[in-house]
Amino acid sequence: MEPENLTVRVLMDIREEMRGMRGDLSGLREDVNGLREDVNGLHEEQLRTNERLAVVETALVDIGGQLRFLGRASGVARVARRRHDERLDDLERRVTDLERQR
């Protein structure tokens, strides 16, 4: 049935275009929903990564504290060794002097 009235033809064309637009809109909705799922997946992955980085950060802070302690301890050991070396040198001199006196 071929419409003869121009207005009716224009309205029918508009109706067909609207049906096509509804299909396109449905496809866009599906695309948007897929993108939302992708973004949610990335967000979950980011949360897991942040948890792992928190563990690494804690370990690095602990290691830093241990290194600080080790640095201080080595400084104390160096001073103690210097004192012991001085005492040992003094004892060796005294022994040498005693041996000469005999």
Secondary structure, DSSP 8 states (H G I E B T S, - for coil): ----SHHHHHHHHHHHHHHHHHHHHHHHHHHHHHHHHHHHHHHHHHHHHHHHHHHHHHHHHHHHHHHHHHHHHHHHHHHHHHHHHHHHHHHHHHHHHHHHH-
